Each structure stands twice: as C-alpha cells, then as structure tokens.
Amino acid sequence: MRIPSRVTAFAAAAVLPLAITGTAHAAPQPKRVIGPRVVSGTTPFPGCTAGGPGTVSPGAEVEPWTAVNPRDPANIVTAYQQDRWDNGGARGLVTSVTHDFGRHWRQVVIPKVSKCSGGIYDRASDPGVSFSADGRTLYAISLSVDDFDPNLGFVTSAILVSTSRNGGDTWSDPVTLRRDDDANFFNDKELITADPKDPKRAYAVWDRIDDRFSQPVWFSQTSDGGRTWSTARPIHDPTAPGATDPRFTIGNQIAVEPDGTLVDMFWEGSNSSLDEGDWGHKPDLRKKASPNAPIIGNRIQVIRSSDHGRTWSAPSTVAFPSVAEIVDPDGRQPLRTADIIADIAVDHHTGRLYVTWQDASAATSGAGVLISSSTNQGRTWSRPTRVDKTPASPPQGNGQAFTPVVDVSATGEVAVTYYDFRRNTPAPGALTDYWAVTCTSGGGACAGNAAKWREQHVGGSFDVTLAPIARGYFLGDYMGLDHAGSTFVANFAMTHPIPGNQQDIYAAAITP
C-alpha cells in the first residue's frame, strides 16, 4: 500500500484541536474534521504462505480499534487485521503508531499471534488495544486460531494478550488467557479495557461457544500490569440449565465507571436455524439459513461488578434491538457489518453510560443508528433515540446507516461514527461514506433528543464493493474511536481501486 507523506495537513492541523480542550461551558469552537489520512502500510507478510485453505486478500486491512495514551495524547495506536481471509481471520495483526498526533505513523507487527508473525497459530483476528491509566502499559488482545479440519473448521482457538511498555513501538510475546483444542469449543470476539484509574489493572472479556452451543461470557483480569492474569472463567451464561434453545452472547465490552464498577455490555440472542460459520467451525449466529429464520429474543444486556470482576450482577436490558442486515443498495449483495455488535462508552466524570447500535426498526431503509444512556450504572436505560442523519430511503436503499461506535470526550462531548450510502449513484459500485455526529449538550439531552446532534463528513466516498469478501463485503465488525481532550480520533476502513491495495485504515481528528 502506498503511504502519503506523514507531514500532512492532518498532522499539522490536528495538533491545534488538542490545545482547545476547554470545558463543558467553553464558547463553541468551529466544527471541523481534519483528515482522513492513510495510517496503514504495505503488508509485512508478502511471502507468508501459512493460514490456508481459503482466499486471502493481501494488502487489505480491516477492523481497527483505537487507543489514545491518557498521559501523552500525541501517542495514538490503532490495531487492525492485516491481509484478511475470506473464511475468517487474517495473516496477522498490525498496529499503526504515532507519537506526534499524526505527523508520522509507523506500522508495528504484534508478534507471535499468527504463523506469519512468528507464532504457532494459523491466523489472528479481532484486535483490541487499551492504555493503562498512567500510559506506561499498552495492552493488545487477539483471537488466534489453528489446526483447520475440513469437516470441523479450526479446532484450536486461543485468546492472547500482548503488552508494550513504550507506547506501541515494541511488543512482548503474548500471554495465553484461554486456549481450547477441541472443535466443540470456540473462543471469539474479545476486547480488553484498562482500568482508567488503577494503572495495574486491565480486564479481558469474550464469548466462548461450548458443547451445548451456548456462548457464555468469559473473563480474565490482571492486577500487575499484564505480567500475570487470573484464570479465565465464565461470568454469565445466557442459556438456562436444561434449555433446548441455546442462546449466545457476542460483542462483549467492559466500561469502567468512575467508582471502579465494571459494566460488561453484550448482545444476546437465540437462533435455531443457522448456516455454516465464518470460521468453518460452528454454525454462524449472524448468518441465518433462510430470510424467514429470525434471530429470536434479541437483547442488548449489561452485567456489573463492584469488586474487579470477582462477582457479577444479573443482566439488565439496554434495549430489544431489531437486527439490521446491510446490503449494497445496487446489487443487493450482503455487507458484513455490526449487525449484532453494539458499542459502549462512559463519561469518566459523571459515570453516564452510552450504548449505540444499528437497528432495522429505526429507519425506512431497514438500518438506522440508535443510542441509549444510563445514569445508574446500567440498571435502567433511556428510550433509544435515532442519531444518524442519513436521508430516508426505501428498504435496502441508500439510507442504510451501519457500524456505529461511540465515545465520550474528556469534557463530556459525545460522538458516534457510522457509514452510509447517501452519496451512492446508479453507476457501478456502491459509494459509501463515513460520518460523525456529535453532541455537546451532555447528560440526558444527548441520548434523548435527536436535534442536539450535529453531523460532520469524515471520509469517502469509496466503493465498498471493492472490499475483501468475508461473508459479505467486509470493512470490519467495529471501527476505532477514542479521544484526546475534547478532540475525537477516528480510525476506519476505506477501499481503493488498486489491485493488491484494495483497502486501508484511515485516521481523522474530529472537533465537536
């Protein structure tokens, strides 16, 4: 992939918003987006042949996750899948690192999470990164898989955590939190959250398919900066004992309240009519065998812990979402998006929680972006409010909005980013753009009043039909969004009409 000069307009201008941190009552600043700029590079695995069978897309990066150093906001790291396979995972995981708020970016391979990166596993997937409270430790989590069987798929799955003590410039060898070498079990969709006050603590969470085909939530934590981890264990089982219709959780993510309470958010559902999975391992909960086989009983849930994860509450329900499955509006071919992945953020001053997701009931197109908030650590939630500004369209038309992520700035502003097709034309391809809506009102006004949100264009247009195929055109199940003061930093994927360089990760700085 070609990388533009790192001394860019993005870098030069993006430094300025960092100085405008202000307060929640400061005079409004001009709304602006700086960027987007490419931050990914050429593949570091050009000669690697490990990982088959399947079709790989060399030079295609997908699914970024972003962390800003809380003690040094110029230090930003985004992790992503490098060289995506069509049937699951990638050749490896790579981070793009800057120490000067975007003037220069450097690509760093996370070592030993896949064979292409010097490890023992065929592939790696689902990256997440998070900085410790003192900025001295950066955590990276990965899902690594191995031992492909034509009838069973990947027999081995493992959750790994790596650490960096220099802002992402180098990485330790990974520590294994959980490994299964049995095709009846599969670890999936992990994320990691460093405690924003205790610099030694971090929390890892994921779902694990078991031999009942349930998907309980699993958890592990460190209290010594990642040197050791607690024995991984289940903390919530969505399937009642003896139930004949097993339920799943997916998209687990922990937010930490100002008083240290952990809030794990996840999507929970059930599907008794399933098709073959993305990993060739288990029937995929996100792909139905027929359009008339709905995912039953969807809920976005949270569970809480006030003792660093030793004990957990019963679930509280955020919302009852309707699954929004996205298609390109011209060819009606599927996109793989955050159809059953929600996102959570917390205001570290007030403790207010925000959850966003794409929902079929929110728009005539069959896909709009909703948000809900909680002021009591997730026990109760506000009525969902639509916040995207995508124009209306018929079902499966240009008005589909998808893959939202949410963040709260240090001064209480809320941002949600997402894709849509509003600039698409009848010409070949499916033009796609990336957008941000921001709310500076704070508190309940943001989650309860659509008029309080203002939209900015972040990136595009680009043709999503050039994206790598992974059960549909694939940009990622999630994107990256963090903040430096009152400035949001977004990382997201866009395509190119260039063979061997079909997709890159971009960065943009967004000032509310």
C-alpha positions as CSV (number, residue, x, y, z in Angstrom):
1,M,0.0,0.0,0.0
2,R,1.1,3.5,-0.7
3,I,1.6,5.8,2.2
4,P,1.3,9.5,1.7
5,S,3.8,11.9,3.3
6,R,3.5,11.8,7.1
7,V,4.0,15.6,7.3
8,T,0.4,16.2,6.2
9,A,-2.4,18.6,6.6
10,F,-4.0,16.2,9.0
11,A,-0.9,16.3,11.2
12,A,-0.4,20.0,11.1
13,A,-4.0,20.9,11.8
14,A,-4.8,18.1,14.2
15,V,-2.3,19.4,16.7
16,L,-4.4,22.6,17.1
17,P,-7.6,21.0,18.4
18,L,-5.7,19.2,21.1
19,A,-4.9,22.7,22.6
20,I,-8.7,23.5,22.5
21,T,-9.7,21.1,25.3
22,G,-11.8,23.7,27.0
23,T,-14.6,22.9,29.4
24,A,-18.2,21.8,29.0
25,H,-19.1,25.5,29.2
26,A,-16.5,27.0,26.9
27,A,-17.5,29.0,23.9
28,P,-18.3,26.7,20.9
29,Q,-15.4,26.1,18.6
30,P,-15.8,25.8,14.8
31,K,-16.8,22.3,13.8
32,R,-14.2,20.6,11.7
33,V,-12.7,17.2,10.7
34,I,-9.0,17.0,9.9
35,G,-8.1,14.2,7.5
36,P,-8.7,11.5,6.7
37,R,-5.2,10.2,6.1
38,V,-3.9,6.7,5.5
39,V,-2.2,5.1,8.5
40,S,-1.8,1.5,7.4
41,G,1.2,0.4,5.2
42,T,2.2,-2.3,2.8
43,T,1.7,-5.8,4.1
44,P,4.6,-7.1,6.3
45,F,3.7,-10.6,5.2
46,P,4.3,-10.7,1.4
47,G,6.0,-14.1,1.4
48,C,3.9,-15.8,4.0
49,T,2.0,-18.9,2.8
50,A,0.6,-20.1,6.2
51,G,-3.0,-20.0,7.1
52,G,-4.9,-21.8,4.3
53,P,-7.1,-23.1,3.0
54,G,-9.2,-20.1,1.8
55,T,-8.8,-16.9,-0.2
56,V,-6.6,-14.2,1.3
57,S,-6.6,-10.5,0.3
58,P,-3.0,-9.3,0.6
59,G,-2.7,-5.7,1.4
60,A,-6.3,-5.4,2.8
61,E,-6.6,-4.1,6.4
62,V,-9.9,-4.4,8.3
63,E,-11.5,-3.8,11.7
64,P,-9.4,-1.2,13.5
65,W,-9.5,-0.5,17.3
66,T,-8.0,2.7,18.7
67,A,-6.3,3.8,21.9
68,V,-5.0,7.3,22.9
69,N,-2.4,7.5,25.6
70,P,-4.1,9.3,28.6
71,R,-0.8,10.8,29.8
72,D,0.5,11.6,26.3
73,P,-2.3,12.3,23.9
74,A,0.1,12.6,20.9
75,N,0.7,8.9,21.3
76,I,-2.1,7.1,19.4
77,V,-2.2,3.5,18.5
78,T,-4.7,1.6,16.2
79,A,-4.7,-2.1,15.8
80,Y,-6.2,-4.0,12.8
81,Q,-6.3,-7.2,10.9
82,Q,-3.7,-7.4,8.2
83,D,-4.4,-9.5,5.0
84,R,-7.9,-10.7,5.6
85,W,-9.0,-14.3,4.8
86,D,-12.5,-14.9,3.3
87,N,-13.3,-17.6,5.8
88,G,-12.1,-16.0,9.0
89,G,-9.2,-14.1,10.5
90,A,-6.1,-12.6,8.9
91,R,-2.4,-13.3,8.3
92,G,-1.7,-11.3,11.4
93,L,-2.4,-8.2,13.5
94,V,-0.6,-4.9,12.9
95,T,-0.6,-1.6,14.8
96,S,-0.1,1.9,13.4
97,V,1.6,4.1,16.0
98,T,2.1,7.9,16.2
99,H,3.9,9.8,18.9
100,D,3.2,13.3,17.4
101,F,-0.6,13.2,16.8
102,G,-0.3,12.1,13.2
103,R,2.7,13.8,11.8
104,H,4.4,10.4,11.5
105,W,2.9,6.9,11.6
106,R,4.8,3.7,11.9
107,Q,3.5,0.1,11.4
108,V,4.4,-2.4,14.0
109,V,3.6,-6.1,13.8
110,I,2.2,-7.6,17.0
111,P,4.5,-10.6,17.2
112,K,3.6,-14.3,17.6
113,V,-0.1,-14.1,17.3
114,S,0.0,-16.0,14.0
115,K,2.4,-18.0,12.0
116,C,3.1,-15.1,9.7
117,S,4.1,-13.0,12.7
118,G,6.4,-15.8,14.2
119,G,3.8,-17.6,16.3
120,I,2.2,-21.1,16.3
121,Y,-1.3,-20.2,15.1
122,D,-2.5,-20.1,11.5
123,R,-4.4,-16.9,11.8
124,A,-5.3,-14.0,14.1
125,S,-8.4,-11.8,14.4
126,D,-10.5,-9.3,16.4
127,P,-7.8,-6.9,17.7
128,G,-8.3,-4.6,20.6
129,V,-5.9,-2.1,22.3
130,S,-6.1,-0.1,25.6
131,F,-3.7,2.1,27.5
132,S,-3.2,1.9,31.3
133,A,-4.1,4.8,33.4
134,D,-0.5,6.0,33.7
135,G,0.1,5.5,30.0
136,R,3.0,3.1,30.7
137,T,1.4,-0.1,29.6
138,L,-0.4,-0.7,26.3
139,Y,-2.4,-3.9,26.0
140,A,-3.3,-5.7,22.8
141,I,-5.7,-8.6,22.7
142,S,-6.2,-11.1,19.9
143,L,-8.1,-14.2,18.9
144,S,-5.7,-16.8,17.3
145,V,-6.8,-20.0,15.6
146,D,-5.1,-23.1,14.3
147,D,-5.5,-26.7,13.1
148,F,-8.0,-26.5,10.3
149,D,-10.1,-29.6,9.8
150,P,-12.2,-29.8,6.5
151,N,-15.2,-31.1,8.5
152,L,-14.9,-29.2,11.7
153,G,-13.1,-25.9,10.8
154,F,-10.5,-24.6,13.2
155,V,-10.0,-27.0,16.1
156,T,-7.8,-24.7,18.2
157,S,-8.8,-21.2,19.4
158,A,-6.9,-19.0,21.9
159,I,-7.3,-15.6,23.5
160,L,-3.9,-13.9,23.7
161,V,-2.7,-10.6,25.3
162,S,0.5,-8.7,24.4
163,T,1.9,-5.7,26.2
164,S,4.0,-2.7,25.2
165,R,5.9,-0.6,27.6
166,N,6.9,2.1,25.1
167,G,3.7,3.3,23.6
168,G,3.4,0.6,21.0
169,D,6.9,0.7,19.5
170,T,7.6,-2.8,20.5
171,W,5.6,-5.7,22.0
172,S,6.1,-8.6,24.4
173,D,5.4,-12.1,23.5
174,P,1.8,-12.9,24.1
175,V,0.3,-14.4,27.2
176,T,-2.4,-17.0,26.7
177,L,-5.6,-16.3,28.7
178,R,-7.6,-19.3,27.3
179,R,-6.9,-22.0,24.8
180,D,-9.2,-24.8,23.5
181,D,-8.0,-27.7,21.4
182,D,-11.5,-29.2,20.9
183,A,-13.8,-28.4,18.0
184,N,-16.8,-28.3,20.3
185,F,-15.4,-25.1,21.9
186,F,-14.5,-21.8,20.3
187,N,-13.3,-18.5,21.8
188,D,-14.5,-15.4,19.9
189,K,-15.0,-11.7,19.8
190,E,-12.7,-10.5,22.6
191,L,-11.9,-7.0,23.8
192,I,-9.7,-5.5,26.5
193,T,-10.2,-2.5,28.8
194,A,-7.5,-1.0,31.0
195,D,-8.8,0.5,34.3
196,P,-8.8,4.3,33.9
197,K,-7.7,4.9,37.5
198,D,-5.7,1.8,38.6
199,P,-2.6,1.6,36.3
200,K,-2.0,-2.0,37.2
201,R,-5.5,-3.4,36.3
202,A,-7.0,-4.4,33.0
203,Y,-9.9,-6.6,32.1
204,A,-10.4,-9.0,29.2
205,V,-13.8,-10.4,28.1
206,W,-15.0,-12.6,25.3
207,D,-17.6,-15.2,24.4
208,R,-16.9,-18.9,24.2
209,I,-19.0,-21.3,22.3
210,D,-19.4,-24.6,24.3
211,D,-20.5,-28.1,23.6
212,R,-24.1,-27.1,24.2
213,F,-23.8,-24.5,21.5
214,S,-24.3,-21.8,24.2
215,Q,-22.0,-18.8,24.2
216,P,-21.3,-17.7,27.8
217,V,-19.3,-14.6,28.7
218,W,-15.7,-15.3,29.8
219,F,-13.5,-13.0,31.8
220,S,-9.9,-12.6,33.0
221,Q,-8.1,-9.7,34.7
222,T,-4.6,-8.6,35.6
223,S,-3.6,-6.6,38.7
224,D,0.1,-6.4,37.9
225,G,0.2,-4.6,34.6
226,G,-0.3,-7.7,32.4
227,R,2.5,-9.8,33.8
228,T,0.1,-12.4,35.2
229,W,-3.6,-12.9,34.6
230,S,-6.4,-14.6,36.6
231,T,-7.7,-17.9,35.5
232,A,-10.2,-17.3,32.8
233,R,-13.8,-18.3,33.8
234,P,-17.4,-17.8,32.7
235,I,-19.2,-14.8,34.3
236,H,-22.6,-15.1,32.6
237,D,-24.4,-18.0,30.8
238,P,-27.3,-16.8,28.6
239,T,-28.6,-20.4,28.3
240,A,-30.7,-21.6,31.3
241,P,-29.9,-25.1,32.6
242,G,-31.8,-27.7,30.6
243,A,-32.9,-25.2,27.9
244,T,-33.4,-26.7,24.4
245,D,-32.8,-23.5,22.6
246,P,-29.2,-22.3,23.4
247,R,-28.5,-18.6,23.5
248,F,-25.5,-16.6,22.5
249,T,-23.6,-13.5,23.7
250,I,-21.3,-11.6,21.4
251,G,-19.6,-8.2,21.3
252,N,-18.7,-8.2,25.0
253,Q,-17.0,-4.9,26.0
254,I,-16.2,-3.6,29.5
255,A,-16.6,0.1,30.5
256,V,-15.3,1.2,33.9
257,E,-17.3,3.7,36.0
258,P,-15.6,6.5,38.0
259,D,-16.0,4.5,41.2
260,G,-14.4,1.4,39.6
261,T,-17.6,-0.5,38.9
262,L,-17.2,-2.7,35.8
263,V,-20.0,-2.8,33.3
264,D,-19.9,-5.5,30.6
265,M,-22.2,-4.9,27.6
266,F,-23.1,-7.6,25.1
267,W,-25.6,-8.6,22.5
268,E,-27.6,-11.7,23.5
269,G,-29.9,-13.7,21.2
270,S,-31.0,-17.1,20.0
271,N,-31.2,-18.7,16.6
272,S,-32.5,-22.2,16.0
273,S,-31.9,-22.1,12.2
274,L,-28.3,-21.4,11.4
275,D,-25.9,-21.7,8.5
276,E,-22.2,-22.6,8.3
277,G,-20.0,-20.3,10.1
278,D,-17.4,-17.7,9.1
279,W,-14.7,-19.9,10.6
280,G,-16.0,-23.1,9.1
281,H,-16.2,-24.2,12.7
282,K,-19.7,-23.7,14.1
283,P,-22.9,-22.5,12.5
284,D,-22.7,-18.8,12.4
285,L,-25.1,-17.0,14.7
286,R,-25.0,-14.0,12.4
287,K,-26.0,-15.8,9.2
288,K,-29.4,-17.3,9.0
289,A,-30.3,-20.4,6.9
290,S,-33.2,-18.5,5.4
291,P,-34.6,-15.0,5.4
292,N,-37.6,-16.3,7.3
293,A,-35.5,-17.6,10.3
294,P,-35.2,-14.6,12.5
295,I,-32.8,-14.3,15.4
296,I,-35.1,-14.7,18.3
297,G,-35.3,-12.7,21.5
298,N,-32.5,-10.2,20.8
299,R,-31.4,-8.1,23.8
300,I,-28.5,-5.7,24.4
301,Q,-27.6,-6.5,28.0
302,V,-25.2,-5.3,30.7
303,I,-23.9,-7.0,33.9
304,R,-22.0,-5.2,36.7
305,S,-19.2,-6.0,39.1
306,S,-18.1,-3.7,42.0
307,D,-15.2,-5.9,43.1
308,H,-12.9,-6.0,40.0
309,G,-14.8,-8.9,38.4
310,R,-14.9,-11.3,41.3
311,T,-18.8,-11.3,41.4
312,W,-21.3,-10.1,38.8
313,S,-24.9,-8.9,38.8
314,A,-27.8,-10.4,36.9
315,P,-28.2,-8.8,33.5
316,S,-30.1,-5.6,32.9
317,T,-31.6,-4.9,29.5
318,V,-30.5,-1.9,27.4
319,A,-32.9,-2.5,24.5
320,F,-34.6,-5.1,22.4
321,P,-32.9,-4.4,19.0
322,S,-34.1,-5.5,15.6
323,V,-31.2,-7.0,13.5
324,A,-30.3,-4.7,10.6
325,E,-28.6,-6.7,7.9
326,I,-26.9,-4.5,5.3
327,V,-26.8,-4.9,1.6
328,D,-25.2,-2.8,-1.1
329,P,-28.1,-0.8,-2.5
330,D,-27.5,-1.5,-6.1
331,G,-26.5,-5.2,-6.3
332,R,-28.2,-6.2,-3.1
333,Q,-25.1,-8.2,-2.1
334,P,-24.6,-8.5,1.6
335,L,-22.1,-6.5,3.7
336,R,-20.7,-7.9,6.9
337,T,-21.2,-5.1,9.5
338,A,-22.0,-4.6,13.2
339,D,-25.5,-6.2,12.7
340,I,-25.3,-7.8,16.2
341,I,-22.4,-5.8,17.7
342,A,-23.2,-2.8,19.9
343,D,-20.7,-0.3,21.4
344,I,-20.5,1.2,24.8
345,A,-18.7,4.3,26.2
346,V,-18.7,6.0,29.6
347,D,-18.3,9.6,30.7
348,H,-15.5,9.3,33.2
349,H,-16.6,12.4,35.1
350,T,-20.4,11.8,35.5
351,G,-20.5,8.0,35.1
352,R,-23.2,8.2,32.4
353,L,-23.1,5.3,30.0
354,Y,-23.9,5.3,26.3
355,V,-24.7,2.4,24.1
356,T,-25.1,2.6,20.3
357,W,-26.2,0.0,17.7
358,Q,-27.7,-0.3,14.2
359,D,-31.4,-1.2,14.2
360,A,-33.7,-2.3,11.5
361,S,-36.7,-0.6,13.1
362,A,-35.1,2.8,13.2
363,A,-35.3,3.8,9.5
364,T,-37.4,3.1,6.4
365,S,-34.2,1.8,4.8
366,G,-34.0,-1.0,7.4
367,A,-30.9,0.3,9.2
368,G,-30.6,3.4,11.4
369,V,-28.3,4.2,14.3
370,L,-29.8,4.3,17.9
371,I,-28.3,5.4,21.2
372,S,-29.4,4.9,24.8
373,S,-27.9,6.1,28.1
374,S,-27.9,5.2,31.7
375,T,-27.2,7.2,34.9
376,N,-27.3,4.3,37.3
377,Q,-24.5,2.1,36.1
378,G,-26.7,0.3,33.6
379,R,-29.6,-0.7,35.8
380,T,-32.1,1.3,33.7
381,W,-31.8,2.9,30.3
382,S,-33.3,5.8,28.4
383,R,-35.6,5.3,25.5
384,P,-33.5,4.7,22.3
385,T,-33.1,7.8,20.1
386,R,-32.0,7.8,16.5
387,V,-28.9,9.9,16.0
388,D,-27.7,9.3,12.4
389,K,-28.6,12.0,9.8
390,T,-28.9,9.6,6.9
391,P,-31.7,10.6,4.5
392,A,-34.6,8.2,4.2
393,S,-34.8,5.6,1.5
394,P,-36.8,2.5,0.7
395,P,-35.8,-0.7,2.3
396,Q,-32.2,-1.8,1.5
397,G,-31.6,1.6,-0.2
398,N,-29.1,4.4,0.1
399,G,-30.5,5.3,3.5
400,Q,-28.9,2.4,5.4
401,A,-26.6,3.5,8.3
402,F,-24.4,1.0,9.9
403,T,-21.4,0.0,12.1
404,P,-21.8,2.8,14.7
405,V,-19.3,3.3,17.5
406,V,-19.5,5.8,20.4
407,D,-17.1,7.7,22.6
408,V,-17.2,10.4,25.3
409,S,-14.6,13.1,25.4
410,A,-12.7,14.3,28.4
411,T,-15.0,17.3,28.5
412,G,-18.3,15.4,28.1
413,E,-19.0,15.7,24.4
414,V,-20.4,12.5,22.8
415,A,-19.5,11.3,19.3
416,V,-21.0,8.5,17.2
417,T,-19.4,7.5,13.9
418,Y,-21.0,5.3,11.2
419,Y,-21.2,4.5,7.4
420,D,-24.0,5.1,4.9
421,F,-24.7,5.1,1.2
422,R,-26.4,8.5,0.8
423,R,-24.0,9.6,-2.0
424,N,-24.4,6.4,-3.9
425,T,-25.4,6.8,-7.6
426,P,-26.8,4.4,-10.2
427,A,-23.3,4.0,-11.7
428,P,-21.5,0.7,-11.0
429,G,-20.2,0.2,-7.4
430,A,-21.7,1.2,-4.1
431,L,-20.5,4.6,-3.0
432,T,-20.0,4.7,0.8
433,D,-19.1,7.5,3.2
434,Y,-18.1,7.8,6.9
435,W,-19.8,10.3,9.1
436,A,-19.7,11.6,12.7
437,V,-22.5,13.0,14.8
438,T,-21.5,14.9,17.9
439,C,-23.5,16.3,20.9
440,T,-22.1,19.0,23.1
441,S,-25.1,19.3,25.4
442,G,-24.0,16.5,27.7
443,G,-26.2,14.4,30.0
444,G,-29.6,13.2,29.1
445,A,-30.0,15.8,26.3
446,C,-27.7,13.9,24.1
447,A,-29.3,10.5,24.4
448,G,-32.9,11.8,24.5
449,N,-33.0,14.5,21.8
450,A,-32.1,13.8,18.1
451,A,-32.0,17.6,17.4
452,K,-29.0,18.0,19.7
453,W,-26.7,16.0,17.4
454,R,-24.7,17.7,14.6
455,E,-23.2,15.8,11.7
456,Q,-19.8,16.1,10.0
457,H,-18.5,14.2,7.0
458,V,-15.4,12.2,7.9
459,G,-14.3,10.2,4.9
460,G,-15.3,9.0,1.4
461,S,-16.9,8.4,-1.0
462,F,-15.4,5.0,-1.7
463,D,-16.8,1.8,-3.4
464,V,-17.5,-0.8,-0.8
465,T,-17.8,-3.5,-3.4
466,L,-14.0,-3.4,-3.7
467,A,-13.7,-4.6,0.0
468,P,-12.4,-8.1,0.8
469,I,-15.1,-10.7,1.0
470,A,-15.7,-12.4,4.4
471,R,-19.4,-13.5,4.3
472,G,-20.1,-10.2,2.6
473,Y,-18.1,-7.1,1.7
474,F,-16.1,-6.5,4.9
475,L,-14.8,-3.3,6.4
476,G,-14.9,-4.6,10.0
477,D,-17.4,-5.6,12.7
478,Y,-16.3,-2.4,14.5
479,M,-14.2,0.7,14.0
480,G,-11.9,2.7,16.2
481,L,-12.9,5.8,18.2
482,D,-11.2,7.5,21.1
483,H,-10.4,11.0,22.3
484,A,-7.6,13.4,23.2
485,G,-9.1,16.1,25.4
486,S,-12.1,17.3,23.5
487,T,-10.9,16.1,20.1
488,F,-12.1,12.7,18.9
489,V,-9.7,10.4,16.9
490,A,-11.5,8.0,14.5
491,N,-9.9,5.1,12.7
492,F,-11.9,3.4,9.9
493,A,-11.5,1.4,6.7
494,M,-12.0,2.6,3.1
495,T,-11.3,0.9,-0.2
496,H,-9.2,1.7,-3.3
497,P,-9.5,0.6,-6.9
498,I,-5.9,-0.6,-6.8
499,P,-5.1,-4.3,-7.1
500,G,-3.1,-5.5,-4.1
501,N,-4.1,-2.4,-2.2
502,Q,-7.8,-2.7,-2.0
503,Q,-8.4,-1.4,1.5
504,D,-6.6,0.8,4.0
505,I,-7.1,2.1,7.6
506,Y,-7.5,5.9,7.8
507,A,-7.4,8.4,10.7
508,A,-9.3,11.6,11.2
509,A,-9.5,14.1,14.0
510,I,-13.0,15.4,14.8
511,T,-13.6,18.5,16.8
512,P,-17.2,18.9,18.1
